[in-house]
């Protein structure tokens, strides 16, 4: 019997060898699927294989490699699709910001962050050039 889990991980999970370690462990466990970075700093992965292997990877995903600081790990169930290997995908394109977990409602979607406003209360055009004093 094969099972499939979609995982969305939030925290300090990019730049800490999360994807490479995930890929290595998945291959060792005989689990197929993929892992990729998202533009918002999160990571998403799909694990497909035996219940024991998939559960082992889901448990690892909630911890990540030693340098990671996972703050949230949302897991949803999917239908097996017959993935034949495990691979590291390129970062999700900007238009594809909504991950599998977000589309299924497992993770809240956060809107875009507005541009910072000048601290002095004026408009951005009122900010003096670098190196010059203001009015």
Phi, psi and omega in degrees: 000132176256145173232163180224134177231135175259129185236134177237120186244134181237149179133206175274089187232003174246143181080017181233020181065029179299308184294315181297316179295319178301313181298314180299313181294322179297315179297319178297326181272357182072027180261136178258167178136216183199166176217145178205157173280153171247156183297338182273005179098353178275174174230143172233151182214157173233128178242128180224127180166207180294151179304319180296313181296315181295316180297324177298316180290322178297318177298318178295319182302326180288342178254315182074182178290170186307323183277351182282155173229087182283125179255339180205139177223107180260131183237132174234157180265136176236171176270134178307136181246002177082029175304141186252355178202181175242134184219157174264119179270159173296160176304140181302135177301153182307319181293346183252035184297330180285113182283175177303315181295320179294320181293333180269358177087007181285338182228136177296145175265129180260137179287177180288152180269129180293156178298145180295146178265149177301144184286338184275002176090351179272195177269170180298333179289341182276353182288125182292151176301153180304137177089353179246147177283152178282181182295000000 
